[in-house]
Amino acid sequence: MPNNKLLILKIVLIILFIGCLFDWEYGYFQLVRFLGMVGFGLLAYHDFEKNKTWFIIWLASAILINPIFKIALGRELWNIIDIVWALLLSFSIFLKGNPNETSQNKT
């Protein structure tokens, strides 16, 4: 997947997760669960061989947010998770290089 499409995907997910902090109808959260699962799945697929750290983060996120087998955590905890996801996605946009390579080169 080209980098521009990945960037757009990450920005859309960030906007969706920040939107979860507001009071919406239940349908919005269902949409976010579905789009989040698909988006994190695509990110995991993209990073499968390139970056194992991000692959595991994206895969775990896709499993956690999936709309089929819902995990009930309560509104406050989901809001914290939404913020963490927005920060992780933002960090992954601005991160230069592979964090695994960076840590290996320092040793």
N, C-alpha and C positions, 0 to 999 in steps of 0.2 A: 504494500500500500504506500503510495507516495507520501512524502512528509507533509505536504499541504493538506491532504485529506486527514492525516493523523492529527494535525494541528487543529483543524476545524472540528473533528470529533471530540478532542479534549476540551476545546472551548465550549462546545455545546453541552458536554457533560458538566463542566464547571457551572454553567448558567443554570442547568437543571437542578443541580445539588444546592446551589445557593437559593434557588426558588423554593426548595423544600423547607427553608427556614420560615417561610410565610404561611399564613393560614389559607389553605386551598381546600377544594373539595377532594374527596377520596380518590376520584378518578385521576387527578394529577399525579398522585403518589403511585398509582398503578402504572401510569404511563412512564414515570421515572424509573420504576422497577424494571419494566420491560426494556426501555431504551438503555438503561444502565447495564443490564445484563448483556445485551447485544454489544454495546460499546466496549465494556470491559472484556468481553469475549474476543472482539476484534483486536483490541490492544494486546491481549495475551497471545493470540495467534501471531501477531506481528513480532512480538518479542520472544517467541518460543526458543529460537536458536541464537538470537542476538544478545539477549540479556536475561539471564535466569532470575535475577532479583526482581526486575519489573514483571517478568512473566508470572512469578508466584504471587506478587501483589495483585496484579490484574485478575488472575484466575480466582484467587480467594475473594476478591471483591465481587466478581461475577456470581460466584456461588452464594455469597452472603445476600446479594440484592435480588436474586432470582425471584420471579413472581409466582412460580409454580409451588415450591416448597417454602412457604414464607416463614421467616424467623421473626417472632414478635419480641421486640426489644423495648417498646415504649417510645413515646414521642421525643423525650429529652435525649435518650441515648442515640436515636436515629439522627437527631439534629447534630450531635457531636460527630457521628460517623460521616454525615454529609459534609461537615466542615473539613474533616480529615481528608475525605476524598477530593474536595475542591483544592486543598493545599497540596496533596500528592500530585494531582493532575497539573497544577500550576508549576510545581517543582520539576516535574518531568518535562515540561515545555522549556523551562529555562536552564535545565541541566545540560552542561556541555560535556559530551563524551560519555563513556560507559563507566559507571561507578565501580564496577568490578575491575576494569582495567586500571583505573586510577589508584585503587587500593593496592593492586598487585605491583604497580610500578614504584610505589613508595617503599616497598620492602626489598 
